[in-house]
Amino acid sequence: MAAVDALHAVGALDVLAFGAELAVYAAAGWWAWTRPARRAVRLGGAVVAVAGLALLWGRFAAPAAGHPLHGAARAAFEICWFGAGALAAFRAYVARPRRTAQ
């Protein structure tokens, strides 16, 4: 019964925030994958980038974080964290191979 109550406590904003978090992970992995290197190095870089961001989020910003940030520190962390995701997505987009018109 507790699981059902917890399920009903999740709102649309929680789902949106989780989607944004997943988008940052995807952007970091995409950026690492577009780096000029061998396939194994790119794969390893993608895993490290996503795991590093997940570690930071889980430690400081997750609902059950070990050392949760509050106030201005939390706002600064989220600005930097989501900004890093936006920058990674931009850099990956710019680095993608271009198709040439024939």
C-alpha positions in Angstrom: 0.0 0.0 0.0 2.9 2.4 0.7 4.2 1.9 -2.8 0.8 3.1 -4.2 0.8 6.1 -2.0 4.4 7.0 -3.1 3.4 6.6 -6.7 0.5 9.1 -6.3 2.9 11.6 -4.6 4.9 12.0 -7.9 3.7 15.0 -9.7 4.2 16.3 -13.3 7.0 18.6 -12.1 8.9 15.6 -10.7 8.6 13.8 -14.0 9.7 16.9 -15.9 12.7 17.3 -13.6 13.7 13.6 -14.0 13.4 14.0 -17.8 15.8 17.0 -17.7 18.2 14.9 -15.6 18.1 12.1 -18.1 18.7 14.6 -20.9 21.9 15.8 -19.2 23.2 12.3 -19.0 22.3 11.7 -22.7 24.0 14.9 -23.7 27.2 14.0 -21.8 27.3 10.5 -23.3 26.6 12.0 -26.8 29.4 14.5 -26.4 31.9 11.9 -25.2 30.9 9.7 -28.1 31.6 12.4 -30.7 35.2 13.0 -29.5 37.9 12.0 -32.0 39.2 8.7 -30.6 39.0 5.0 -31.1 35.6 3.4 -30.4 36.7 1.8 -27.1 38.0 5.1 -25.8 34.8 7.0 -26.8 32.7 4.3 -25.1 34.8 4.5 -22.0 34.6 8.3 -22.0 30.9 8.2 -22.4 30.6 5.8 -19.4 32.9 8.0 -17.3 31.1 11.2 -18.2 27.6 9.8 -17.4 28.9 8.0 -14.2 30.6 11.2 -13.0 27.5 13.3 -13.5 25.4 10.6 -11.8 27.8 10.6 -8.8 27.6 14.3 -8.4 23.8 14.4 -8.7 23.4 11.5 -6.3 25.7 13.0 -3.8 24.4 16.6 -3.8 21.1 17.0 -5.6 19.0 13.8 -5.5 16.0 13.6 -3.1 17.9 11.1 -0.9 21.4 12.8 -1.4 24.1 12.0 1.2 25.1 15.7 1.4 22.1 17.7 0.0 22.7 21.3 -0.9 20.3 24.0 0.0 19.6 27.6 -1.0 22.1 29.4 -3.1 24.5 26.4 -3.2 21.8 24.2 -4.6 20.9 26.8 -7.2 24.5 27.3 -8.2 25.0 23.5 -8.4 21.9 23.1 -10.7 22.9 26.0 -12.9 26.4 24.4 -13.4 25.1 20.9 -13.7 22.3 21.6 -16.3 24.7 24.2 -18.0 27.2 21.4 -18.4 24.5 19.3 -20.1 23.5 22.1 -22.4 27.2 22.8 -23.3 27.8 19.1 -23.9 24.8 18.9 -26.2 25.9 22.0 -28.1 29.5 20.7 -28.5 28.3 17.3 -29.6 26.0 18.9 -32.2 28.7 21.1 -33.5 31.2 18.2 -33.7 28.8 15.9 -35.7 29.9 14.9 -39.2 28.6 17.1 -41.9 26.9 15.8 -45.1 28.2 17.4 -48.2 25.9 18.2 -51.1 26.7 16.4 -54.3 
